[in-house]
Amino acid sequence: MRWFACAIMVLMLNAACSVQVRAAQAEVARQKALVSSASDGQAKPTSRDSAHADPSREPGNEEESWFSDCLRDQGGSQLSDAGCYSRYQEQLESTQANLLQEIRAALSKPGPSGTDYVAAAKLLDVSQRDWKSYADADCEIVSKVFGDGSAEGLASGDCIIARYEDRNEKLKGLKQSYLDN
Protein backbone atom coordinates (compact mmCIF):
# COMPACT_ATOMS: atom_id res chain seq x y z
CA MET A 1 0.00 0.00 0.00
CA ARG A 2 2.93 2.32 0.72
CA TRP A 3 4.12 2.07 -2.91
CA PHE A 4 0.67 3.19 -4.06
CA ALA A 5 0.84 6.32 -1.92
CA CYS A 6 4.30 7.04 -3.34
CA ALA A 7 3.03 6.52 -6.88
CA ILE A 8 0.17 8.93 -6.27
CA MET A 9 2.56 11.56 -4.92
CA VAL A 10 4.82 11.14 -7.94
CA LEU A 11 1.85 11.65 -10.29
CA MET A 12 0.78 14.75 -8.40
CA LEU A 13 4.28 16.23 -8.37
CA ASN A 14 4.75 15.43 -12.05
CA ALA A 15 1.57 17.27 -13.00
CA ALA A 16 2.40 20.28 -10.82
CA CYS A 17 5.97 20.43 -12.14
CA SER A 18 4.79 20.21 -15.73
CA VAL A 19 2.73 23.37 -15.29
CA GLN A 20 5.70 25.14 -13.69
CA VAL A 21 8.08 23.98 -16.44
CA ARG A 22 5.77 25.34 -19.15
CA ALA A 23 5.62 28.71 -17.40
CA ALA A 24 9.41 28.76 -16.99
CA GLN A 25 9.93 27.87 -20.67
CA ALA A 26 7.64 30.73 -21.65
CA GLU A 27 9.62 33.17 -19.54
CA VAL A 28 12.93 31.98 -21.04
CA ALA A 29 11.50 32.43 -24.55
CA ARG A 30 10.30 35.92 -23.66
CA GLN A 31 13.72 36.86 -22.28
CA LYS A 32 15.45 35.53 -25.41
CA ALA A 33 13.11 37.59 -27.58
CA LEU A 34 13.90 40.70 -25.54
CA VAL A 35 17.65 40.10 -25.81
CA SER A 36 17.36 39.43 -29.54
CA SER A 37 15.33 42.58 -30.14
CA ALA A 38 17.78 44.64 -28.11
CA SER A 39 20.74 43.28 -30.06
CA ASP A 40 19.34 44.06 -33.50
CA GLY A 41 17.81 47.38 -32.51
CA GLN A 42 14.29 46.44 -33.58
CA ALA A 43 11.35 45.92 -31.32
CA LYS A 44 9.75 42.55 -31.86
CA PRO A 45 6.11 41.98 -31.04
CA THR A 46 5.31 39.65 -28.20
CA SER A 47 2.04 38.33 -26.92
CA ARG A 48 2.18 41.08 -24.29
CA ASP A 49 1.67 43.58 -27.13
CA SER A 50 -1.90 42.36 -27.52
CA ALA A 51 -4.72 42.19 -25.03
CA HIS A 52 -4.47 38.41 -24.90
CA ALA A 53 -2.75 35.48 -26.59
CA ASP A 54 -4.26 34.55 -29.95
CA PRO A 55 -5.32 30.88 -30.15
CA SER A 56 -6.25 31.22 -33.82
CA ARG A 57 -2.65 31.32 -35.03
CA GLU A 58 -1.73 28.61 -37.47
CA PRO A 59 -0.98 25.28 -35.78
CA GLY A 60 2.50 23.92 -35.76
CA ASN A 61 5.56 24.82 -33.75
CA GLU A 62 3.85 27.97 -32.45
CA GLU A 63 1.11 26.03 -30.62
CA GLU A 64 3.16 25.25 -27.54
CA SER A 65 4.68 28.73 -27.57
CA TRP A 66 1.20 30.24 -27.68
CA PHE A 67 0.17 28.05 -24.74
CA SER A 68 3.19 29.09 -22.68
CA ASP A 69 2.56 32.75 -23.53
CA CYS A 70 -1.06 32.39 -22.48
CA LEU A 71 -0.14 30.84 -19.14
CA ARG A 72 2.33 33.64 -18.48
CA ASP A 73 0.21 36.54 -19.74
CA GLN A 74 -3.12 35.64 -18.19
CA GLY A 75 -2.03 36.28 -14.62
CA GLY A 76 -1.32 32.83 -13.26
CA SER A 77 -4.60 32.19 -11.43
CA GLN A 78 -6.06 28.71 -11.69
CA LEU A 79 -9.11 30.12 -13.45
CA SER A 80 -7.08 31.93 -16.12
CA ASP A 81 -4.75 28.95 -16.51
CA ALA A 82 -7.81 26.73 -17.03
CA GLY A 83 -8.88 29.05 -19.87
CA CYS A 84 -5.47 28.67 -21.48
CA TYR A 85 -5.65 24.88 -21.16
CA SER A 86 -9.12 24.85 -22.69
CA ARG A 87 -8.19 27.04 -25.67
CA TYR A 88 -4.97 25.11 -26.26
CA GLN A 89 -6.79 21.78 -26.16
CA GLU A 90 -9.30 23.13 -28.70
CA GLN A 91 -6.41 24.16 -30.95
CA LEU A 92 -4.80 20.72 -30.62
CA GLU A 93 -8.14 19.03 -31.39
CA SER A 94 -8.52 21.21 -34.49
CA THR A 95 -4.98 20.41 -35.61
CA GLN A 96 -5.67 16.71 -35.09
CA ALA A 97 -8.90 16.87 -37.08
CA ASN A 98 -7.06 18.58 -39.95
CA LEU A 99 -4.27 15.99 -39.87
CA LEU A 100 -6.78 13.13 -39.91
CA GLN A 101 -8.63 14.74 -42.82
CA GLU A 102 -5.37 15.09 -44.79
CA ILE A 103 -4.37 11.49 -44.05
CA ARG A 104 -7.80 10.18 -45.01
CA ALA A 105 -7.65 12.18 -48.25
CA ALA A 106 -4.26 10.65 -49.06
CA LEU A 107 -5.54 7.17 -48.25
CA SER A 108 -8.56 7.65 -50.52
CA LYS A 109 -6.24 7.61 -53.55
CA PRO A 110 -4.62 4.48 -54.96
CA GLY A 111 -1.35 3.72 -53.21
CA PRO A 112 1.85 2.26 -54.62
CA SER A 113 1.87 -1.33 -55.76
CA GLY A 114 1.50 -3.76 -52.88
CA THR A 115 -0.24 -1.31 -50.54
CA ASP A 116 -3.81 -1.44 -49.27
CA TYR A 117 -4.93 2.11 -48.59
CA VAL A 118 -8.56 1.06 -48.06
CA ALA A 119 -7.54 -1.21 -45.17
CA ALA A 120 -5.15 1.46 -43.89
CA ALA A 121 -7.98 4.03 -43.79
CA LYS A 122 -10.15 1.64 -41.78
CA LEU A 123 -7.26 0.97 -39.39
CA LEU A 124 -6.69 4.71 -39.01
CA ASP A 125 -10.29 5.05 -37.79
CA VAL A 126 -9.84 2.12 -35.39
CA SER A 127 -6.55 3.49 -34.06
CA GLN A 128 -8.04 6.96 -33.59
CA ARG A 129 -11.02 5.57 -31.66
CA ASP A 130 -8.70 3.43 -29.52
CA TRP A 131 -6.32 6.34 -28.95
CA LYS A 132 -9.20 8.53 -27.76
CA SER A 133 -10.32 5.84 -25.30
CA TYR A 134 -6.74 5.43 -24.06
CA ALA A 135 -6.17 9.18 -23.64
CA ASP A 136 -9.44 9.69 -21.78
CA ALA A 137 -8.87 6.73 -19.46
CA ASP A 138 -5.21 7.58 -18.86
CA CYS A 139 -6.04 11.14 -17.85
CA GLU A 140 -9.01 10.02 -15.78
CA ILE A 141 -6.43 8.27 -13.57
CA VAL A 142 -4.89 11.66 -12.81
CA SER A 143 -8.32 13.09 -12.11
CA LYS A 144 -9.15 10.28 -9.68
CA VAL A 145 -5.78 10.55 -7.95
CA PHE A 146 -6.25 14.29 -7.38
CA GLY A 147 -9.86 13.87 -6.31
CA ASP A 148 -11.73 17.11 -5.78
CA GLY A 149 -8.63 19.21 -5.12
CA SER A 150 -8.21 22.61 -6.70
CA ALA A 151 -5.35 21.46 -8.94
CA GLU A 152 -7.24 18.47 -10.35
CA GLY A 153 -8.48 20.33 -13.42
CA LEU A 154 -5.03 21.63 -14.29
CA ALA A 155 -3.39 18.25 -13.74
CA SER A 156 -5.88 16.37 -15.88
CA GLY A 157 -5.78 19.21 -18.44
CA ASP A 158 -2.01 18.91 -18.62
CA CYS A 159 -2.39 15.17 -19.11
CA ILE A 160 -4.83 15.42 -22.02
CA ILE A 161 -2.75 18.14 -23.66
CA ALA A 162 0.32 15.90 -23.48
CA ARG A 163 -1.66 13.06 -25.08
CA TYR A 164 -2.88 15.33 -27.91
CA GLU A 165 0.63 16.70 -28.52
CA ASP A 166 2.01 13.15 -28.72
CA ARG A 167 -0.77 11.91 -31.02
CA ASN A 168 -0.48 14.91 -33.32
CA GLU A 169 3.26 14.35 -33.65
CA LYS A 170 2.63 10.68 -34.53
CA LEU A 171 0.03 11.66 -37.13
CA LYS A 172 2.39 14.27 -38.62
CA GLY A 173 5.11 11.64 -38.79
CA LEU A 174 2.80 9.13 -40.50
CA LYS A 175 1.74 11.72 -43.04
CA GLN A 176 5.25 12.99 -43.74
CA SER A 177 6.99 9.61 -43.80
CA TYR A 178 4.48 7.59 -45.79
CA LEU A 179 1.91 9.76 -47.53
CA ASP A 180 3.53 13.04 -48.58
CA ASN A 181 5.10 12.87 -52.02
PyMOL commands that set and color helices and strands:
alter all, ss='L'
color gray80, all
select helices_A, chain A and resi 2-40+47-49+62-73+78-107+117-146+152-179
alter helices_A, ss='H'
color red, helices_A
deselect
rebuild
show_as cartoon
